[in-house]
Amino acid sequence: MSNPQGFDLLHRDRVNVCDWFTRQRLECDAEELFGELVGEVGF
């Protein structure tokens, strides 16, 4: 990854997205979503 803070920024964005979904009364687990995303990329 070219940005040394890339994972931190990605995690922050996942949390923000899940917060939005939660306010819309939809279930969202930021940690699970982040883990799945990182697993797909292979890091």
C-alpha positions in Angstrom: 0.0 0.0 0.0 1.5 3.3 -1.0 0.0 5.3 1.9 1.4 4.2 5.3 -1.9 5.3 6.9 -4.0 3.5 4.3 -5.4 0.8 6.6 -6.3 3.3 9.3 -8.1 5.5 6.8 -9.9 2.5 5.3 -11.0 1.4 8.8 -12.2 4.9 9.6 -14.3 5.0 6.4 -15.8 1.6 7.2 -16.8 2.8 10.7 -18.4 5.9 9.2 -20.3 3.9 6.6 -21.6 1.5 9.2 -22.6 4.4 11.5 -24.7 5.8 8.6 -26.3 2.4 8.0 -27.0 2.0 11.7 -28.7 5.4 11.8 -30.9 4.1 8.9 -31.8 1.2 11.1 -29.8 -1.4 9.1 -27.4 -3.7 10.8 -23.7 -3.1 10.0 -20.6 -4.4 11.8 -17.6 -2.3 10.9 -15.1 -4.7 12.2 -16.6 -7.6 10.3 -16.8 -5.6 7.1 -13.2 -4.4 7.5 -12.0 -8.0 8.0 -13.9 -9.2 5.0 -12.5 -6.4 2.9 -8.9 -7.0 4.0 -9.4 -10.8 3.5 -10.5 -10.2 -0.1 -7.5 -8.1 -0.9 -5.1 -10.6 0.7 -3.3 -8.4 3.3 
